[in-house]
């Protein structure tokens, strides 16, 4: 018997969105999405989930030592941030009169794009 195929996830969060972390050690922090990797289901957020990386000295390019960089977190641990409410919100995607997609806040019905 054939195994059911998983439905491909669609990009609901995109680069440049302001999001808030809802779970984990960084819970409550907000930041801007730098990149999204839907194959690994990970999101890279500016200034959130900082880790220390050991870098070897490379004469033409960089100094060696310890550097702080952002590490990706799972997309299920973030929500889109609504500035008027001051918290993360659920949203739905609808088409406006001209046919383009918009993201609406479920609670207030305001456009989040």
Secondary structure, DSSP 4 states (H G I P E B T S, - for coil): -PPPPPPPPP--S-TT-EEEE-SSTTTT-EEEEEEEETTTTEEEETTSSEEEEEE--BTTTB--EEEEEE--EEGGGEEEEETTTTEEE-EEEEE-TTS-EEEEETTT--B--
